[in-house]
């Protein structure tokens, strides 16, 4: 009986020790992620703005480098940057008829961007960074602006924006373009008048696939950058967080908005 009690007590102590170590590791990870996020915030405070046509458009940003880490990092630090494309170079003000809105939707996928006067994303060692871009022109043009036209990058339709369709109905209205695009997106999410576009469920599965591609790339290079689109990036971010990645810089949803996530591998 004593031997059984001793074995049970030993088992309980082992479980308590393992639980304690796991709790400490989790706390250490939480504190490290907080420190990394604080570092990005501090970098943002002193960052200057890049301009386009004389107006400030985006703050300068970069990945963290080893020299930036003034705290111990126990493990391999991987970073993924999700960058939204720059502002498309076409008219968005005023009111549009239905047919003008349809043409806008087509042009939106084919035009270039309003190129800022200087690069806003600093890359100190290009060999450390795996670059991906959407096949849609506004994102591809942004990637070439950010990383250089001659830089190596993977351009794929997997990273294209969630598809929408203006539909076949043509109400006789003149409304801001935001009205037409929002209405089209709502109809698409509800599965109304899709006109052959992929479903919302299929688009979400594609975002999951895109997230996995970025994670796989980060196993070979510690820094990964994707230049894509607002809605796609949002769902990629959700998938990355589900896989244990942490947002340390939230760049918002504006043009050239850059969100950075990190993961520490022990």
C-alpha positions in Angstrom: 0.0 0.0 0.0 2.8 2.4 0.9 4.5 1.8 -2.5 1.2 2.6 -4.2 0.9 5.9 -2.2 4.5 6.8 -3.0 3.9 6.2 -6.7 0.7 8.3 -6.7 2.4 11.1 -4.8 5.3 11.0 -7.3 2.9 11.2 -10.2 1.1 14.2 -8.6 4.4 16.0 -8.0 5.5 15.4 -11.6 2.2 16.7 -13.0 2.5 19.8 -10.7 6.1 20.4 -11.9 5.1 20.1 -15.5 2.1 22.4 -15.0 4.3 25.0 -13.3 7.0 24.9 -16.1 4.2 25.2 -18.7 2.7 28.2 -16.9 6.1 29.9 -16.6 6.8 29.3 -20.3 3.5 30.8 -21.2 4.1 33.8 -19.0 7.6 34.3 -20.4 6.2 34.2 -24.0 3.5 36.7 -23.1 6.0 39.1 -21.6 8.3 38.7 -24.7 5.5 39.4 -27.1 4.5 42.5 -25.1 8.1 43.7 -25.2 8.3 43.2 -29.0 5.0 45.1 -29.5 6.3 47.9 -27.3 9.4 48.0 -29.4 7.3 48.4 -32.6 5.3 51.1 -30.9 8.4 53.0 -29.9 9.8 52.7 -33.5 6.5 54.1 -34.7 6.7 57.2 -32.5 9.9 58.3 -34.1 9.1 57.2 -37.7 8.7 59.9 -40.3 6.0 59.9 -43.0 6.5 59.2 -46.7 4.6 61.6 -49.0 2.8 61.2 -52.3 2.0 64.3 -54.3 3.1 66.4 -51.4 0.8 64.8 -48.8 1.9 62.4 -46.1 0.5 58.9 -46.8 2.3 56.3 -44.5 4.8 56.1 -41.8 8.1 54.3 -42.4 8.3 50.8 -41.0 10.7 47.9 -40.9 11.1 44.4 -39.5 12.8 44.0 -36.1 16.5 43.2 -36.4 18.6 41.4 -33.8 20.2 44.7 -32.7 16.8 46.0 -31.9 16.1 43.3 -29.3 17.3 44.7 -26.0 15.6 41.8 -24.2 16.4 38.1 -24.3 14.6 36.0 -26.9 14.7 32.3 -26.1 14.1 30.8 -29.5 13.8 31.6 -33.2 11.8 34.8 -34.0 9.8 34.7 -37.2 8.0 37.8 -38.6 5.2 38.1 -41.2 4.2 41.5 -42.6 0.8 41.9 -44.2 0.8 45.0 -46.4 -2.2 46.5 -48.1 -1.7 47.8 -51.6 -1.2 51.5 -52.3 -3.9 53.9 -53.5 -5.1 53.0 -57.0 -4.5 55.7 -59.5 -8.1 56.4 -60.6 -10.9 58.8 -59.7 -13.0 57.9 -56.7 -14.8 61.2 -55.9 -18.2 62.4 -57.2 -21.2 60.3 -58.0 -21.3 57.3 -60.3 -24.1 55.7 -62.3 -24.5 51.9 -62.2 -22.6 51.5 -65.5 -19.8 53.8 -64.4 -19.5 51.8 -61.1 -19.1 48.6 -63.2 -16.4 50.2 -65.2 -14.7 51.5 -62.0 -14.7 47.9 -60.6 -12.9 46.7 -63.8 -10.4 49.6 -63.8 -9.7 49.1 -60.0 -8.2 45.7 -60.8 -6.1 46.9 -63.7 -4.6 50.3 -62.8 -1.3 51.0 -61.0 -1.0 53.0 -57.8 -0.2 56.6 -56.8 3.5 55.9 -56.0 4.9 57.7 -52.9 8.0 59.8 -53.3 10.2 57.3 -51.3 10.1 53.7 -50.0 8.3 53.3 -46.7 9.3 49.8 -45.8 13.0 49.5 -44.9 14.6 46.1 -45.8 18.2 45.8 -44.4 18.9 42.3 -45.8 16.7 41.3 -48.7 18.1 37.7 -48.6 16.3 37.3 -45.2 12.9 38.2 -46.6 10.5 36.1 -48.7 8.2 38.4 -50.6 4.8 37.4 -51.9 2.3 39.5 -53.8 -1.2 39.3 -55.2 -1.5 38.9 -59.0 -3.9 41.9 -59.2 -2.0 44.9 -60.7 -2.5 47.4 -57.8 -0.8 44.9 -55.4 1.9 43.8 -57.8 2.7 47.4 -58.5 2.9 48.1 -54.8 5.2 45.2 -54.2 7.5 46.5 -57.0 7.5 50.0 -55.4 8.2 48.6 -51.9 10.8 46.0 -52.7 12.1 47.0 -56.1 11.1 45.9 -59.6 14.1 43.5 -59.8 13.5 41.9 -56.5 12.6 38.2 -56.3 9.0 37.7 -55.3 6.2 35.1 -55.7 3.2 36.5 -57.5 0.1 34.4 -57.2 -3.7 34.6 -57.6 -4.0 32.8 -54.3 -3.4 36.3 -52.8 -6.0 38.1 -54.8 -8.7 40.1 -53.1 -12.0 38.5 -52.2 -14.1 38.6 -55.4 -17.2 40.7 -55.8 -19.7 41.2 -58.6 -21.7 44.3 -59.3 -24.6 42.2 -60.4 -26.9 42.4 -63.5 -29.4 44.9 -62.1 -29.0 48.5 -63.2 -30.9 50.9 -60.9 -31.1 54.5 -62.3 -29.1 56.0 -59.4 -26.0 58.2 -59.2 -24.3 57.4 -55.9 -20.8 57.6 -54.4 -18.6 54.7 -55.5 -18.5 53.5 -51.9 -22.3 52.9 -52.1 -21.9 50.6 -55.1 -18.9 48.7 -53.9 -20.4 48.2 -50.4 -23.7 47.0 -51.9 -21.8 44.6 -54.2 -19.8 43.2 -51.3 -22.9 42.6 -49.1 -24.7 40.8 -52.0 -21.6 38.7 -52.5 -21.3 37.7 -48.9 -25.0 36.7 -48.9 -24.6 34.8 -52.2 -26.8 37.0 -54.2 -26.1 37.7 -57.9 -22.6 36.3 -57.7 -22.2 35.9 -61.5 -19.7 33.1 -61.3 -17.5 34.7 -58.6 -16.2 32.4 -55.9 -18.3 32.0 -52.8 -17.5 33.7 -49.4 -16.8 30.2 -48.0 -14.3 29.5 -50.8 -12.6 32.8 -50.3 -12.2 32.1 -46.6 -10.6 28.7 -47.5 -8.3 30.5 -49.9 -7.2 32.9 -47.1 -6.4 29.8 -45.0 -4.3 28.4 -47.8 -2.6 31.8 -48.2 -1.7 31.9 -44.5 -0.2 28.4 -44.6 1.9 29.4 -47.6 3.4 32.3 -45.6 4.0 30.2 -42.5 5.8 27.5 -44.6 8.0 30.2 -46.1 8.9 31.5 -42.7 10.4 28.2 -41.9 13.1 28.9 -44.5 13.4 32.7 -44.0 12.7 34.5 -40.7 11.0 37.4 -42.4 8.1 37.2 -44.8 6.2 40.0 -46.5 2.9 39.8 -48.4 1.5 42.7 -50.5 -2.2 42.0 -51.0 -5.6 43.4 -50.1 -7.6 44.6 -47.1 -10.2 41.9 -46.7 -7.9 39.0 -47.7 -5.2 40.3 -45.3 -7.8 40.4 -42.5 -8.7 36.8 -42.9 -5.1 35.7 -43.3 -4.4 37.5 -40.0 -7.2 35.6 -38.3 -5.8 32.3 -39.6 -2.2 33.2 -38.5 -3.5 34.0 -35.0 -5.3 30.6 -34.9 -1.9 29.1 -35.6 -0.2 30.8 -32.7 1.1 34.0 -34.3 0.8 37.3 -32.4 0.0 40.8 -33.8 2.8 43.2 -32.6 2.0 46.0 -35.0 -1.5 46.8 -36.2 -1.2 49.0 -39.3 -4.9 49.4 -39.9 -6.8 49.0 -43.1 -5.8 52.1 -45.1 -3.6 52.1 -48.2 -0.1 50.7 -47.4 -1.3 49.7 -44.0 1.2 47.2 -42.6 0.4 44.7 -39.9 3.2 42.6 -38.5 2.8 39.3 -36.7 5.5 37.3 -34.9 6.0 33.8 -33.6 8.7 32.5 -31.3 9.9 28.9 -31.7 11.6 27.4 -28.7 
